[in-house]
Amino acid sequence: MVNLAEQMNELNANAVLSAARLSKLSLDGAERLIALQLSFAKSALGDATRSARSAAGTQDPQQLLALRAKAAETAMGQWLEYSRGLYEVASETQAELAKLAEERLAGLQRSLNDSVDQAARNAPAGSDVAVAAMKSSLAAATAAFDTFTKAARHAASFTDAGVKAAAAPRGKGRR
């Protein structure tokens, strides 16, 4: 017979490892976001300072307008890069979190399958119908989860392709 205490110890150990991994993934994502934000802030401050110096040194209104347009163009480029960076960090972190969830669920499914198999071996005679129903329910739940996972991956892939296409530089012929 399966030792319940051993199963609980293994379950707890796996939960602790998963919690530690979840914490690490979350902190890594936050660290990347903070680094991205600091880099953006430094770059924006540097560009604003350069623009202000250039504007202070000119007296020609046409040149001031040109400087303003250049500053706006630079700022838009920075925002685009910043947005791409945010999306990249969020997308990669989400993928890692999804991978962790899938691994945990796969382990849970294996554990449930093992428990059902163990229960089937130790079930009294005549309980074949109940065991078959449990196995059928578990198989249906597993199939439903697999379908959901595939749909979520497809949606994420579709979204990622759309974002990349929208962020791709456009040629002079396209407008």
GROMACS elastic network, one bead per residue, 0.5 to 0.9 nm:
[ bonds ]
;  ai    aj funct       b0    kb
    1     4     6  0.89580   500
    1   118     6  0.78108   500
    1   122     6  0.80390   500
    2     5     6  0.88829   500
    2     6     6  0.81034   500
    2     7     6  0.78939   500
    2   115     6  0.85753   500
    2   118     6  0.75886   500
    3     6     6  0.53925   500
    3     7     6  0.65015   500
    3     8     6  0.88453   500
    4     7     6  0.50684   500
    4     8     6  0.61650   500
    4     9     6  0.85830   500
    5     8     6  0.51013   500
    5     9     6  0.61080   500
    5    10     6  0.85846   500
    6     9     6  0.50599   500
    6    10     6  0.61335   500
    6    11     6  0.84914   500
    7    10     6  0.51359   500
    7    11     6  0.60410   500
    7    12     6  0.85405   500
    7   111     6  0.89841   500
    8    12     6  0.60245   500
    8    13     6  0.84867   500
    9    12     6  0.51167   500
    9    13     6  0.60720   500
    9    14     6  0.85584   500
   10    13     6  0.50827   500
   10    14     6  0.61212   500
   10    15     6  0.85041   500
   11    14     6  0.52068   500
   11    15     6  0.61261   500
   11    16     6  0.87041   500
   11   108     6  0.89930   500
   12    16     6  0.61881   500
   12    17     6  0.86283   500
   13    16     6  0.51818   500
   13    17     6  0.62618   500
   13    18     6  0.86034   500
   14    17     6  0.50855   500
   14    18     6  0.60543   500
   14    19     6  0.85193   500
   14   104     6  0.84247   500
   15    18     6  0.50539   500
   15    19     6  0.60514   500
   15    20     6  0.85618   500
   15   104     6  0.86519   500
   16    19     6  0.50635   500
   16    20     6  0.61597   500
   16    21     6  0.85757   500
   17    20     6  0.51310   500
   17    21     6  0.61620   500
   17    22     6  0.85352   500
   18    21     6  0.50106   500
   18    22     6  0.59691   500
   18    23     6  0.84811   500
   18   100     6  0.75378   500
   18   101     6  0.89134   500
   18   104     6  0.76614   500
   19    23     6  0.60930   500
   19    24     6  0.85758   500
   20    23     6  0.50928   500
   20    24     6  0.61981   500
   20    25     6  0.86527   500
   21    24     6  0.50297   500
   21    25     6  0.61148   500
   21    26     6  0.85210   500
   21   100     6  0.80766   500
   22    25     6  0.51425   500
   22    26     6  0.61193   500
   22    27     6  0.85681   500
   22    97     6  0.71608   500
   22   100     6  0.76608   500
   23    26     6  0.51107   500
   23    27     6  0.60758   500
   23    28     6  0.84714   500
   24    27     6  0.51343   500
   24    28     6  0.59548   500
   24    29     6  0.84833   500
   25    28     6  0.51300   500
   25    29     6  0.61422   500
   25    30     6  0.85947   500
   25    93     6  0.69348   500
   25    96     6  0.72892   500
   25    97     6  0.72484   500
   26    29     6  0.51806   500
   26    30     6  0.61708   500
   26    31     6  0.85662   500
   26    93     6  0.75933   500
   26    97     6  0.85501   500
   27    31     6  0.59740   500
   27    32     6  0.85343   500
   28    31     6  0.50466   500
   28    32     6  0.62114   500
   28    33     6  0.86339   500
   28    93     6  0.83711   500
   29    32     6  0.51661   500
   29    33     6  0.62199   500
   29    34     6  0.86814   500
   29    89     6  0.65468   500
   29    90     6  0.75118   500
   29    92     6  0.84554   500
   29    93     6  0.59786   500
   30    33     6  0.50301   500
   30    34     6  0.61391   500
   30    35     6  0.85741   500
   30    89     6  0.89117   500
   31    34     6  0.51652   500
   31    35     6  0.61655   500
   31    36     6  0.85531   500
   32    35     6  0.50989   500
   32    36     6  0.60886   500
   32    37     6  0.85859   500
   32    89     6  0.69360   500
   33    36     6  0.50203   500
   33    37     6  0.61077   500
   33    38     6  0.85812   500
   33    85     6  0.83752   500
   33    86     6  0.69541   500
   33    89     6  0.69144   500
   33    90     6  0.86598   500
   34    37     6  0.50460   500
   34    38     6  0.60999   500
   34    39     6  0.85022   500
   35    38     6  0.51561   500
   35    39     6  0.60825   500
   35    40     6  0.85371   500
   36    39     6  0.51537   500
   36    40     6  0.61313   500
   36    41     6  0.85904   500
   36    82     6  0.73387   500
   36    85     6  0.70439   500
   36    86     6  0.76715   500
   37    40     6  0.50666   500
   37    41     6  0.60703   500
   37    42     6  0.85830   500
   37    82     6  0.78701   500
   37    86     6  0.89131   500
   38    41     6  0.50369   500
   38    42     6  0.60870   500
   38    43     6  0.84867   500
   39    42     6  0.52172   500
   39    43     6  0.61247   500
   39    44     6  0.85299   500
   40    43     6  0.51607   500
   40    44     6  0.59965   500
   40    45     6  0.84560   500
   40    78     6  0.73350   500
   40    79     6  0.83290   500
   40    81     6  0.88148   500
   40    82     6  0.66443   500
   41    44     6  0.51256   500
   41    45     6  0.59899   500
   41    46     6  0.84788   500
   42    45     6  0.51705   500
   42    46     6  0.60973   500
   42    47     6  0.86088   500
   43    46     6  0.51197   500
   43    47     6  0.61656   500
   43    48     6  0.85427   500
   43    78     6  0.81187   500
   44    47     6  0.51494   500
   44    48     6  0.60217   500
   44    49     6  0.84961   500
   44    75     6  0.72654   500
   44    78     6  0.75502   500
   45    48     6  0.50848   500
   45    49     6  0.60764   500
   45    50     6  0.86058   500
   46    49     6  0.51410   500
   46    50     6  0.62275   500
   46    51     6  0.86061   500
   47    50     6  0.50919   500
   47    51     6  0.60601   500
   47    52     6  0.85096   500
   47    71     6  0.76546   500
   47    74     6  0.79851   500
   47    75     6  0.82102   500
   48    51     6  0.50637   500
   48    52     6  0.60527   500
   48    53     6  0.85792   500
   48    71     6  0.77052   500
   48    75     6  0.89313   500
   49    52     6  0.51176   500
   49    53     6  0.61878   500
   49    54     6  0.85939   500
   50    53     6  0.51402   500
   50    54     6  0.61403   500
   50    55     6  0.85356   500
   51    54     6  0.50843   500
   51    55     6  0.60233   500
   51    56     6  0.84806   500
   51    67     6  0.70478   500
   51    68     6  0.79475   500
   51    70     6  0.87976   500
   51    71     6  0.65783   500
   52    55     6  0.50516   500
   52    56     6  0.60119   500
   52    57     6  0.85938   500
   53    56     6  0.50902   500
   53    57     6  0.62689   500
   53    58     6  0.89601   500
   54    57     6  0.52090   500
   54    58     6  0.65834   500
   54    64     6  0.85749   500
   54    67     6  0.76070   500
   55    58     6  0.54699   500
   55    59     6  0.80173   500
   55    63     6  0.84206   500
   55    64     6  0.61336   500
   55    67     6  0.69847   500
   55    68     6  0.83957   500
   56    59     6  0.79127   500
   58    61     6  0.81789   500
   58    63     6  0.71480   500
   58    64     6  0.69489   500
   59    62     6  0.88956   500
   59    63     6  0.77766   500
   59    64     6  0.75064   500
   60    63     6  0.52704   500
   60    64     6  0.63091   500
   60    65     6  0.88335   500
   61    65     6  0.62411   500
   61    66     6  0.86199   500
   62    65     6  0.51246   500
   62    66     6  0.62361   500
   62    67     6  0.86248   500
   63    67     6  0.60883   500
   63    68     6  0.85143   500
   64    67     6  0.50156   500
   64    68     6  0.61064   500
   64    69     6  0.86142   500
   65    69     6  0.61664   500
   65    70     6  0.85656   500
   66    69     6  0.51032   500
   66    70     6  0.61218   500
   66    71     6  0.85324   500
   67    70     6  0.50515   500
   67    71     6  0.60368   500
   67    72     6  0.85650   500
   68    71     6  0.50556   500
   68    72     6  0.61745   500
   68    73     6  0.85974   500
   69    72     6  0.50967   500
   69    73     6  0.61518   500
   69    74     6  0.85834   500
   70    73     6  0.50490   500
   70    74     6  0.60992   500
   70    75     6  0.85346   500
   71    74     6  0.50807   500
   71    75     6  0.60772   500
   71    76     6  0.86038   500
   72    75     6  0.50497   500
   72    76     6  0.61586   500
   72    77     6  0.86118   500
   73    76     6  0.51739   500
   73    77     6  0.62527   500
   73    78     6  0.86730   500
   74    77     6  0.51071   500
   74    78     6  0.62252   500
   74    79     6  0.86631   500
   75    78     6  0.50429   500
   75    79     6  0.61571   500
   75    80     6  0.85803   500
   76    79     6  0.50276   500
   76    80     6  0.61196   500
   76    81     6  0.86276   500
   77    80     6  0.50666   500
   77    81     6  0.62429   500
   77    82     6  0.85163   500
   78    81     6  0.51063   500
   78    82     6  0.59835   500
   78    83     6  0.84736   500
   79    83     6  0.59827   500
   79    84     6  0.84849   500
   80    83     6  0.50815   500
   80    84     6  0.61690   500
   80    85     6  0.85785   500
   80   167     6  0.77826   500
   81    84     6  0.50348   500
   81    85     6  0.61203   500
   81    86     6  0.85923   500
   82    85     6  0.50254   500
   82    86     6  0.61540   500
   82    87     6  0.85822   500
   83    86     6  0.50307   500
   83    87     6  0.61006   500
   83    88     6  0.84743   500
   84    87     6  0.50939   500
   84    88     6  0.60344   500
   84    89     6  0.86314   500
   84   163     6  0.86905   500
   84   164     6  0.86567   500
   84   167     6  0.76075   500
   85    88     6  0.50103   500
   85    89     6  0.61608   500
   85    90     6  0.85081   500
   86    89     6  0.52696   500
   86    90     6  0.60830   500
   86    91     6  0.83962   500
   87    90     6  0.51208   500
   87    91     6  0.58291   500
   87    92     6  0.84129   500
   87   163     6  0.86379   500
   88    91     6  0.51027   500
   88    92     6  0.60051   500
   88    93     6  0.83808   500
   89    92     6  0.52908   500
   89    93     6  0.59716   500
   89    94     6  0.83827   500
   90    93     6  0.51984   500
   90    94     6  0.59421   500
   90    95     6  0.85109   500
   91    94     6  0.51163   500
   91    95     6  0.61454   500
   91    96     6  0.87153   500
   91   156     6  0.86646   500
   91   160     6  0.81815   500
   92    95     6  0.50527   500
   92    96     6  0.62807   500
   92    97     6  0.86467   500
   93    96     6  0.51390   500
   93    97     6  0.61614   500
   93    98     6  0.85308   500
   94    97     6  0.50513   500
   94    98     6  0.60111   500
   94    99     6  0.84812   500
   95    98     6  0.50562   500
   95    99     6  0.60999   500
   95   100     6  0.86511   500
   96    99     6  0.50063   500
   96   100     6  0.62567   500
   96   101     6  0.86717   500
   97   100     6  0.50632   500
   97   101     6  0.62024   500
   97   102     6  0.85895   500
   98   101     6  0.50149   500
   98   102     6  0.60564   500
   98   103     6  0.85330   500
   99   102     6  0.50872   500
   99   103     6  0.61430   500
   99   104     6  0.86136   500
  100   103     6  0.51247   500
  100   104     6  0.61801   500
  100   105     6  0.85558   500
  101   104     6  0.51161   500
  101   105     6  0.60469   500
  101   106     6  0.84741   500
  102   105     6  0.50488   500
  102   106     6  0.59734   500
  102   107     6  0.85218   500
  102   149     6  0.84994   500
  103   106     6  0.50761   500
  103   107     6  0.62079   500
  103   108     6  0.86050   500
  104   107     6  0.51080   500
  104   108     6  0.61811   500
  104   109     6  0.86051   500
  105   109     6  0.60361   500
  105   110     6  0.85363   500
  106   110     6  0.61770   500
  106   111     6  0.85433   500
  107   110     6  0.50797   500
  107   111     6  0.61251   500
  107   112     6  0.85676   500
  108   112     6  0.60667   500
  108   113     6  0.84966   500
  109   112     6  0.50242   500
  109   113     6  0.60404   500
  109   114     6  0.84843   500
  109   138     6  0.82882   500
  109   142     6  0.75632   500
  110   113     6  0.50407   500
  110   114     6  0.60753   500
  110   115     6  0.85139   500
  111   114     6  0.50687   500
  111   115     6  0.60992   500
  111   116     6  0.85919   500
  112   116     6  0.60821   500
  112   117     6  0.84717   500
  112   138     6  0.80922   500
  113   116     6  0.51135   500
  113   117     6  0.60538   500
  113   118     6  0.84638   500
  113   135     6  0.78609   500
  113   138     6  0.76929   500
  114   117     6  0.50308   500
  114   118     6  0.59947   500
  114   119     6  0.84569   500
  115   119     6  0.60103   500
  115   120     6  0.84628   500
  116   120     6  0.60263   500
  116   121     6  0.86376   500
  116   131     6  0.75029   500
  116   134     6  0.73114   500
  116   135     6  0.70476   500
  116   138     6  0.89814   500
  117   121     6  0.62707   500
  117   122     6  0.87021   500
  117   131     6  0.86010   500
  117   135     6  0.85435   500
  118   121     6  0.51752   500
  118   122     6  0.63256   500
  118   123     6  0.84665   500
  119   122     6  0.51327   500
  119   123     6  0.57010   500
  119   131     6  0.79171   500
  120   123     6  0.50302   500
  120   124     6  0.84473   500
  120   127     6  0.83127   500
  120   128     6  0.77892   500
  120   131     6  0.59660   500
  120   132     6  0.88031   500
  121   124     6  0.85728   500
  123   126     6  0.83683   500
  123   127     6  0.64325   500
  123   128     6  0.81149   500
  123   131     6  0.81483   500
  124   127     6  0.60578   500
  124   128     6  0.86157   500
  125   128     6  0.73566   500
  126   129     6  0.74969   500
  126   130     6  0.87796   500
  127   130     6  0.53945   500
  127   131     6  0.63565   500
  127   132     6  0.86597   500
  128   131     6  0.51435   500
  128   132     6  0.60264   500
  128   133     6  0.85272   500
  129   132     6  0.50997   500
  129   133     6  0.61266   500
  129   134     6  0.86663   500
  130   133     6  0.50454   500
  130   134     6  0.62426   500
  130   135     6  0.86689   500
  131   134     6  0.50886   500
  131   135     6  0.61928   500
  131   136     6  0.85105   500
  132   135     6  0.50652   500
  132   136     6  0.59752   500
  132   137     6  0.85037   500
  133   137     6  0.60475   500
  133   138     6  0.85097   500
  134   137     6  0.51356   500
  134   138     6  0.61474   500
  134   139     6  0.85747   500
  135   138     6  0.50894   500
  135   139     6  0.60861   500
  135   140     6  0.85742   500
  136   139     6  0.50620   500
  136   140     6  0.61186   500
  136   141     6  0.85893   500
  137   140     6  0.50884   500
  137   141     6  0.61473   500
  137   142     6  0.85567   500
  138   141     6  0.51157   500
  138   142     6  0.61098   500
  138   143     6  0.85790   500
  139   142     6  0.50611   500
  139   143     6  0.61051   500
  139   144     6  0.85532   500
  140   143     6  0.50877   500
  140   144     6  0.60862   500
  140   145     6  0.85707   500
  141   144     6  0.50742   500
  141   145     6  0.61558   500
  141   146     6  0.85841   500
  142   145     6  0.51400   500
  142   146     6  0.61463   500
  142   147     6  0.86360   500
  143   146     6  0.50457   500
  143   147     6  0.61783   500
  143   148     6  0.85946   500
  144   147     6  0.51235   500
  144   148     6  0.61687   500
  144   149     6  0.85779   500
  145   149     6  0.60148   500
  145   150     6  0.85461   500
  146   149     6  0.50347   500
  146   150     6  0.61504   500
  146   151     6  0.85781   500
  147   150     6  0.51800   500
  147   151     6  0.61826   500
  147   152     6  0.86054   500
  148   151     6  0.51056   500
  148   152     6  0.61150   500
  148   153     6  0.86036   500
  149   152     6  0.50822   500
  149   153     6  0.61475   500
  149   154     6  0.85529   500
  150   153     6  0.51032   500
  150   154     6  0.61023   500
  150   155     6  0.85898   500
  151   154     6  0.50362   500
  151   155     6  0.61208   500
  151   156     6  0.85562   500
  152   155     6  0.50956   500
  152   156     6  0.60952   500
  152   157     6  0.85065   500
  153   156     6  0.50521   500
  153   157     6  0.60242   500
  153   158     6  0.84811   500
  154   157     6  0.50498   500
  154   158     6  0.60429   500
  154   159     6  0.85253   500
  155   158     6  0.50363   500
  155   159     6  0.60696   500
  155   160     6  0.84618   500
  156   159     6  0.50918   500
  156   160     6  0.59891   500
  156   161     6  0.85364   500
  157   160     6  0.50304   500
  157   161     6  0.61039   500
  157   162     6  0.85458   500
  158   161     6  0.51878   500
  158   162     6  0.61979   500
  158   163     6  0.86993   500
  159   162     6  0.50414   500
  159   163     6  0.61581   500
  159   164     6  0.85602   500
  160   163     6  0.51794   500
  160   164     6  0.61140   500
  160   165     6  0.85064   500
  161   164     6  0.51368   500
  161   165     6  0.60301   500
  161   166     6  0.85285   500
  162   165     6  0.51054   500
  162   166     6  0.60842   500
  162   167     6  0.85327   500
  163   166     6  0.50901   500
  163   167     6  0.60603   500
  163   168     6  0.85254   500
  164   167     6  0.51034   500
  164   168     6  0.60028   500
  165   168     6  0.52187   500
  165   169     6  0.86192   500
  166   169     6  0.82559   500
  167   170     6  0.86639   500
  170   173     6  0.80421   500
  170   174     6  0.62252   500
  170   175     6  0.76849   500
  171   174     6  0.55559   500
  171   175     6  0.81723   500
  172   175     6  0.74271   500
